[in-house]
Amino acid sequence: MAIFDDEPKKKARPHEIGQDLSLLSVDELSERIGILRAEIGRLEAELKSKGTTKSAAEALFRRG
């Protein structure tokens, strides 16, 4: 067992837009890029879903 196992681990702070990036390591920057890319994918999927729902609703009301 290592000497410092009982010390609490530093919690990663969530990314904030406009945050000072100079204090982050290369690994931390890479991790945040991955997180943000995943979030962009999630947002694009939701946008597409809402567009599909809107198109279906518009088609339904055009028939009537």
N, C-alpha and C positions, 0 to 999 in steps of 0.2 A: 504494500500500500504506500502511496506517495504521502509525503508530509502534509501537503495542502489539500487533501481530498475533502476535508470538512468545511472548507471555505465556500461560501455561496458563489455561484457562477454569475458573471455579469449578464444581465438580461439585455438582449438585443433591442435597441430602440426601433420602433417602426419608422419607416421612411416617411419623411415629410417633404412636400414640394418646397423647393427653395432652401433646403437644409444645407449647411456648410459641409461639403464632402471632403475637405482637406484632412480631416481627422480619421477617415475611414481607410482601412487597409485594402489592398488589391482584392483579397478574398471577400471582404465585406462588400466592396463595390460590385463584384461579380455576382454575389448572392442577391443583392438588391436588384440588379438588372434582371436576374431570373424571376424574382418575385414580381417585378413590374411587368415583364413580358407575359407572365401567367395572368396577371390582372387585366392586361390589355386584351388577351384572348377571351377572358371571361366577359369583359364589357362588350366586345364585338359579338360574342355569341348571344348575349342578352339583346343587343341592338337588332340583330338579325331576327331573333325570336319575336320581338315587338313589331318589326316590319312585316313579318309573315302574318301575325295576328291582325294587324291593321289592314293588310291587303285582303284577308279573308272577310273581315267585317265590311269593308267597302264593297266587295263583291256581293255579299249578302244583301246589302241595302240597295244596290243597283238593280237587283232582280225584282224587288218589290215594287 
